[in-house]
Amino acid sequence: MSKIKLLNIVGARPQFVKASAISRAIRLHFADKINEVLVHTGQHYDKELSEIFFNELEIHPPDYNLAVGSALHGKQTSKMITGLEDVLLKEKPDCVMLYGDTNSTLAGAIAASKLHFPVVHIEAGLRSFNKRMPEELNRIISDHSSTLLFAPTNAAFKNLMNEGFKPENTPPYDIDNPKIYLTGDIMYDNSIFFAELAEKKKASMLEQMSLEREKFILVTIHRDINTDSVERLEDILTTLKTLSEENSIPFVMPLHPRTIKSLKANHQTLYDELGSCGFTKIISPVSYLEMIMLEKTCRMIITDSGGVQKESHFFCKPCLVLRKETEWTELVTNGTAKLVDADPSLIRNEFVRFMHADTELRYPGFYGNGRTAEYILQEILLMVE
């Protein structure tokens, strides 16, 4: 059998990290069966996407960069579709792989499905049940344009069934007869790999930042619902500053540029107070390995990021979620993540509860066995054969 061609579409740094699990599994286990072509839409221009980034994380650099850049949703997505159509017609892949819920995911789903290339969706079935979130619409449309759908959790798998997908479907699979799988999460594969790499390459960063393992809180805030709301951002950061002082524990905040911009524009006094507070450390955005090192060694995580929520579970850290809902509902059900929105009393109460928990928190294996990428690739080979 000749090699099959897999077209991988990514649009931002987190998706490169997700795709690296697939690339690594191809390199280690399927090099004689699968040829990978990696396409970067350029949805997010990120200075971290440099040669150093790819070398440090052992990630396959993109074969194509569409350089779409930032724009309103419609303009950005339409430019991606146009560019992806050209690549698809040139490469003629056996299947197209998409990740998560970005505009790049949506553009890939539309371009590939309309040209009748089978779509493989990683992280299928995730739902926040809030269609005002652009990501929610991207998830739904991408799932319903796919041939193979790999759900990372039981909840995601059940969401697909509730939307009419049938687990009993038999081959041959296509967009009208799709196959859904419960697989585990490729980011768990990555966390195992990158946690070891971070210890080798980034262990010294804790000493450089005067941090001790298990004796600091990690905070990330980047969603526009928080950064673009003057009231929400003030409530969150004022509460966190007070908690850091009351508990004499450092809060490390690698803040997104959008968050810094909003702070300086609308909360200059608060920004100055955070900078002068002895227990809040606002730092520049960190590399992926540095982020893994901080997650692995902190006491607790406070975030509005979906990916960081999962990683809190991978590294057995309690997590406060600065949102009203989450697509990772199993974490909330498990009691190791709490939805606190931007409510000062909820943030305070759940922080104190986690800091002084009487019983040990448990972190069940919701996300697979660390070999999800291998399983996905085996199923793709079966589909193409």
GULO-918649 format. One line per field, with one value per residue (C-alpha): x, y, z; residue in one letter. Coordinates in pm, 1 decimal. Layout:
<rs>
c1 c(X  ...)
c2 c(Y  ...)
c3 c(Z  ...)
aa c(A  ...)
</rs>
This chain:
<rs>
c1 c(0.0  131.7  140.0  -177.8  -164.4  -294.6  -347.7  -320.6  -478.0  -383.9  -425.5  -267.0  8.2  -213.5  -317.7  45.4  94.0  -210.1  -91.9  250.1  98.9  -16.9  314.5  510.5  294.6  338.7  715.1  743.2  482.3  342.9  628.3  594.9  217.5  132.6  268.3  177.3  128.2  92.7  -94.0  -86.5  -366.9  -188.0  -502.4  -286.6  47.7  258.8  623.1  664.6  604.7  973.6  1240.4  1316.0  952.9  954.6  1297.6  1228.8  901.3  1016.4  725.8  700.1  719.2  433.4  458.2  220.3  151.2  -152.9  -63.9  -429.9  -377.3  -633.6  -966.8  -1338.1  -1475.2  -1632.0  -1337.8  -1082.7  -1273.5  -1341.7  -971.8  -886.2  -1140.3  -998.0  -640.3  -728.5  -917.8  -601.1  -394.4  -653.0  -679.3  -301.4  -231.8  -543.9  -516.3  -683.6  -824.9  -811.2  -748.6  -888.5  -853.8  -1091.0  -1299.2  -1109.0  -1200.4  -926.1  -1117.3  -1438.1  -1267.9  -1102.3  -1433.1  -1614.3  -1337.0  -1267.1  -1625.1  -1742.5  -1458.4  -1550.8  -1232.2  -1309.2  -1278.5  -1134.2  -1224.2  -1013.2  -1191.1  -1531.8  -1850.4  -1739.6  -2023.1  -2059.8  -2427.0  -2367.9  -2408.4  -2308.0  -1953.5  -1798.9  -1619.7  -1949.8  -2073.6  -1736.7  -1756.9  -2107.3  -2052.3  -1719.7  -1867.4  -2153.8  -1909.8  -1692.4  -1656.1  -1456.4  -1525.1  -1295.2  -1459.4  -1211.4  -1460.2  -1779.8  -1968.4  -1851.4  -1945.9  -2295.7  -2333.8  -2273.5  -2533.9  -2782.0  -2728.8  -2811.6  -2474.5  -2504.2  -2233.9  -2361.4  -2277.1  -2068.3  -1814.1  -1764.7  -1776.8  -1847.0  -2004.4  -2352.8  -2245.5  -1993.6  -1818.7  -1790.4  -1528.9  -1455.6  -1077.5  -929.3  -745.8  -431.3  -334.0  -290.0  -43.2  135.2  132.0  316.1  576.6  617.6  620.8  938.4  1082.4  996.8  1179.8  1489.3  1479.5  1287.4  1338.2  1563.1  1280.9  1131.3  1453.3  1484.8  1132.0  1190.1  911.8  885.1  704.4  345.3  370.2  226.6  -99.8  -104.2  -349.4  -432.9  -696.0  -742.1  -1107.2  -1269.0  -1565.8  -1321.2  -1061.8  -1311.2  -1539.8  -1417.3  -1629.4  -1546.9  -1173.2  -1168.4  -1373.3  -1147.4  -812.0  -910.2  -1030.4  -715.5  -490.6  -670.6  -649.0  -278.0  -216.2  -444.0  -282.8  73.9  110.5  240.1  -8.2  184.8  2.3  140.6  -117.4  -230.5  -142.7  -517.5  -548.1  -252.4  -392.1  -730.8  -572.4  -360.7  -649.3  -918.6  -753.4  -418.8  -441.9  -523.0  -243.1  1.8  -124.7  -79.0  273.3  364.7  192.6  447.4  240.4  122.4  370.2  254.5  485.7  501.4  336.4  543.8  645.8  453.4  722.1  736.9  359.7  374.1  641.2  425.7  115.8  304.6  456.4  185.3  -58.0  -375.5  -479.5  -721.1  -809.2  -1064.0  -882.0  -1031.5  -691.3  -550.9  -855.0  -769.5  -403.2  -498.6  -647.6  -348.5  -121.8  -368.0  -425.2  -756.0  -890.3  -1113.6  -1278.6  -1347.1  -1649.7  -2019.0  -1988.8  -1727.5  -1703.0  -1507.0  -1808.4  -1657.8  -1406.3  -1685.4  -1880.0  -1563.4  -1533.0  -1175.3  -1281.5  -1528.1  -1714.7  -1673.9  -1742.4  -1625.5  -1811.7  -1584.6  -1768.2  -1756.1  -1388.6  -1308.4  -1518.5  -1390.9  -1031.1  -1047.5  -1218.6  -944.3  -666.6  -798.7  -961.1  -1000.0  -1019.8  -778.2  -900.9  -909.5  -822.4  -967.3  -837.3  -1101.8  -868.8  -735.9  -411.5  -165.9  -176.5  -476.5  -285.3  -183.5  -542.2  -670.4  -414.3  -495.4  -864.1  -780.5  -580.1  -875.6  -1107.5  -877.7  -811.5)
c2 c(0.0  346.6  621.5  815.7  1195.7  1367.7  1744.9  1904.8  2251.9  2478.6  2848.8  2939.1  2831.4  2601.2  2415.0  2361.8  2201.5  1978.3  1884.2  1794.7  1486.9  1364.3  1453.4  1273.0  960.1  959.1  993.2  719.4  468.0  543.6  695.7  423.4  467.5  838.3  1150.3  1467.1  1811.6  2091.0  2411.1  2723.5  2963.2  3249.7  3323.0  3440.8  3597.1  3491.4  3587.1  3266.3  3072.6  3094.2  2839.9  2826.5  2733.4  2443.3  2316.1  2343.6  2151.1  1915.3  2028.6  1990.4  2342.5  2429.6  2338.0  2624.6  2956.2  3140.3  3452.8  3550.8  3759.5  3919.3  4053.6  4040.2  3685.5  3694.9  3849.4  3632.0  3308.1  3386.2  3452.6  3121.6  2929.4  3079.4  2991.7  2643.2  2561.2  2627.9  2403.3  2124.9  2121.6  2114.2  1848.5  1629.5  1472.9  1150.4  1335.0  1670.1  1697.0  1983.7  2074.8  2235.1  2541.3  2831.4  3014.6  2805.8  2493.1  2631.8  2739.6  2399.1  2219.3  2428.6  2420.1  2046.6  1922.8  2127.4  1984.2  1636.0  1566.2  1366.6  1578.7  1438.7  1649.4  1624.5  1742.9  1674.5  1704.3  1972.9  2207.6  2507.1  2545.3  2916.0  3001.4  3360.5  3225.8  3213.8  2894.9  2717.2  2782.2  2672.5  2344.9  2259.3  2340.1  2156.2  1845.6  1834.7  1865.2  1575.0  1209.6  1092.3  1261.6  1194.2  1293.5  1336.2  1268.4  1081.5  1410.9  1510.3  1168.5  1197.0  1547.4  1403.5  1132.4  1393.6  1578.2  1269.3  1102.5  723.0  511.2  204.0  338.9  93.7  154.0  290.8  624.4  959.6  1293.4  1136.3  825.4  958.2  762.1  889.8  768.5  809.7  841.8  1039.8  1366.2  1418.7  1699.3  1437.3  1265.0  1598.7  1678.9  1356.4  1429.6  1802.5  1777.1  1569.8  1813.6  2112.2  1960.6  1922.6  2266.3  2500.3  2385.2  2685.4  2933.5  2882.2  2990.2  3284.7  3397.9  3329.6  3070.7  2750.1  2439.8  2414.7  2762.0  2993.0  3041.1  3054.0  3296.6  3336.5  3573.9  3617.3  3575.1  3892.7  3842.6  3927.3  4150.1  4374.9  4427.6  4704.3  4583.3  4210.7  4263.1  4498.0  4257.1  3962.9  4131.3  4327.2  4004.4  3814.7  4091.3  4083.3  3702.9  3707.5  3954.5  3779.8  3442.1  3567.3  3357.3  3476.1  3498.4  3460.2  3622.3  3571.9  3810.1  3819.3  4144.7  4213.4  4199.9  4434.5  4677.8  4682.5  4727.9  5022.9  5186.2  5142.2  5050.9  5228.7  5264.2  4895.0  4801.1  5008.1  4850.9  4501.3  4591.8  4725.2  4446.6  4208.9  3901.7  3959.7  3896.2  4023.3  3873.0  3866.5  3576.0  3261.9  2987.5  2662.2  2473.5  2751.8  2736.8  2360.8  2412.4  2669.0  2447.9  2144.2  2318.5  2562.0  2514.4  2612.3  2747.9  3033.8  3073.6  3142.2  2915.3  2582.9  2428.6  2536.1  2386.6  2047.0  2083.5  2159.3  1809.5  1650.6  1792.4  1733.9  2100.7  2250.2  2510.5  2818.0  2892.6  3260.8  3183.4  3103.1  2774.4  2530.9  2273.8  2050.6  1970.2  1652.7  1863.6  2057.4  1737.5  1589.4  1886.2  1976.3  2275.1  2539.9  2790.8  3126.0  3366.2  3716.0  3702.9  3822.0  3618.1  3298.2  3348.2  3406.6  3120.2  2857.7  2976.1  2938.4  2600.7  2465.9  2614.8  2451.5  2134.4  1868.5  1580.0  1490.9  1580.5  1301.5  1327.4  1029.3  935.7  1117.7  1185.6  850.1  660.7  898.0  715.3  884.8  1009.8  654.8  534.4  819.2  749.3  377.5  459.2  698.6  425.7  189.9  451.3  519.5  148.5)
c3 c(0.0  -90.8  168.3  235.0  243.7  558.4  539.5  885.2  923.4  1214.5  1280.9  1613.3  1848.8  2062.7  1749.0  1649.9  1989.8  1936.1  1587.5  1727.1  1895.1  1554.4  1388.3  1659.5  1631.1  1252.0  1288.6  1549.8  1433.8  1086.5  884.4  621.5  586.0  624.0  457.6  651.0  496.9  755.1  665.0  884.1  797.3  969.3  1172.6  1461.1  1394.6  1689.3  1728.3  1928.1  1602.9  1521.7  1440.3  1814.7  1887.6  1643.2  1748.3  2121.7  2099.9  1822.9  1604.5  1227.1  1070.1  829.9  462.6  378.6  552.9  417.3  623.5  661.8  976.6  1204.8  1075.6  1150.7  1156.4  808.1  626.3  802.7  744.4  376.9  310.9  477.0  268.1  -51.5  43.3  165.6  -153.9  -354.1  -126.9  -129.2  -507.7  -538.9  -272.0  -317.0  31.6  139.2  440.9  616.6  992.6  1201.7  1568.4  1815.1  1741.1  1581.4  1261.2  1095.5  1199.5  1051.2  727.3  690.5  744.7  483.8  222.4  254.1  278.2  -22.2  -229.5  -98.8  94.7  413.6  728.2  1051.8  1357.0  1671.6  1991.7  1838.9  2044.4  2288.0  2374.0  2603.9  2501.0  2450.7  2082.3  2140.8  2166.7  1815.6  1917.1  1980.7  1627.2  1487.3  1682.3  1567.5  1200.2  1192.5  1353.8  1105.3  813.9  929.0  835.3  1139.0  1474.3  1768.8  2098.8  2385.3  2668.8  2750.5  2768.6  2421.0  2281.7  2431.1  2284.5  1937.9  1992.7  2111.6  1783.1  1576.9  1523.7  1540.8  1706.3  1522.4  1174.6  970.6  690.4  436.8  619.4  457.9  546.2  527.8  719.6  974.7  1246.5  1603.5  1851.1  2220.1  2215.8  2500.7  2443.7  2235.8  2473.7  2743.7  2509.6  2479.4  2848.4  2927.3  2660.2  2722.2  3101.9  3077.0  2822.7  3045.1  3342.6  3125.5  2964.4  3198.0  3557.5  3630.0  3560.7  3908.3  4076.6  3837.9  3934.3  4306.8  4310.5  4509.8  4390.8  4515.7  4673.3  4408.1  4214.7  3834.6  3668.7  3297.6  3155.0  2780.2  2671.1  2544.8  2778.8  3060.0  2893.1  2714.1  3013.5  3241.2  3532.7  3500.9  3469.8  3768.1  3982.7  3895.5  3945.1  4255.5  4416.7  4319.3  4451.0  4786.6  4807.5  4732.9  5014.2  5264.7  5201.4  5152.8  4838.3  4498.5  4211.7  3885.0  3593.6  3240.5  3098.8  2736.1  2550.2  2519.6  2898.4  2949.9  2693.7  2864.7  3206.3  3098.4  2913.9  3178.4  3509.5  3527.1  3905.9  3951.0  3708.9  3915.2  4239.0  4098.0  3994.3  4339.1  4534.2  4678.4  4594.6  4235.7  3954.6  3614.2  3354.3  2975.6  2789.9  2834.9  2595.1  2590.4  2782.7  3041.6  3077.1  3129.7  3395.0  3576.9  3558.5  3681.3  3984.0  4102.4  4392.3  4203.8  3861.7  3793.9  3425.3  3153.6  2906.8  2801.6  2735.0  3069.7  3245.5  3098.6  3183.1  3543.3  3552.0  3378.1  3650.6  3936.7  4024.6  4144.0  3904.1  3927.0  3591.0  3522.7  3305.5  3346.4  3157.4  3034.7  2758.1  3000.7  3216.4  3362.4  3557.2  3727.8  3798.2  3946.8  4183.2  4089.7  3876.7  3987.2  3770.8  3945.3  3655.4  3759.3  4090.9  4375.9  4639.9  4432.7  4351.5  4718.3  4855.8  4612.0  4645.9  5022.3  4989.7  4762.5  4974.9  5292.3  5156.0  5424.3  5178.5  4901.4  4554.0  4296.5  3927.2  3734.4  3390.0  3186.7  2895.2  2785.2  2824.7  2657.6  2321.3  2163.8  1858.0  1765.8  1790.5  1572.6  1301.0  1300.4  1245.1  962.6  789.6  819.6  665.3  370.8  307.1)
aa c(M  S  K  I  K  L  L  N  I  V  G  A  R  P  Q  F  V  K  A  S  A  I  S  R  A  I  R  L  H  F  A  D  K  I  N  E  V  L  V  H  T  G  Q  H  Y  D  K  E  L  S  E  I  F  F  N  E  L  E  I  H  P  P  D  Y  N  L  A  V  G  S  A  L  H  G  K  Q  T  S  K  M  I  T  G  L  E  D  V  L  L  K  E  K  P  D  C  V  M  L  Y  G  D  T  N  S  T  L  A  G  A  I  A  A  S  K  L  H  F  P  V  V  H  I  E  A  G  L  R  S  F  N  K  R  M  P  E  E  L  N  R  I  I  S  D  H  S  S  T  L  L  F  A  P  T  N  A  A  F  K  N  L  M  N  E  G  F  K  P  E  N  T  P  P  Y  D  I  D  N  P  K  I  Y  L  T  G  D  I  M  Y  D  N  S  I  F  F  A  E  L  A  E  K  K  K  A  S  M  L  E  Q  M  S  L  E  R  E  K  F  I  L  V  T  I  H  R  D  I  N  T  D  S  V  E  R  L  E  D  I  L  T  T  L  K  T  L  S  E  E  N  S  I  P  F  V  M  P  L  H  P  R  T  I  K  S  L  K  A  N  H  Q  T  L  Y  D  E  L  G  S  C  G  F  T  K  I  I  S  P  V  S  Y  L  E  M  I  M  L  E  K  T  C  R  M  I  I  T  D  S  G  G  V  Q  K  E  S  H  F  F  C  K  P  C  L  V  L  R  K  E  T  E  W  T  E  L  V  T  N  G  T  A  K  L  V  D  A  D  P  S  L  I  R  N  E  F  V  R  F  M  H  A  D  T  E  L  R  Y  P  G  F  Y  G  N  G  R  T  A  E  Y  I  L  Q  E  I  L  L  M  V  E)
</rs>
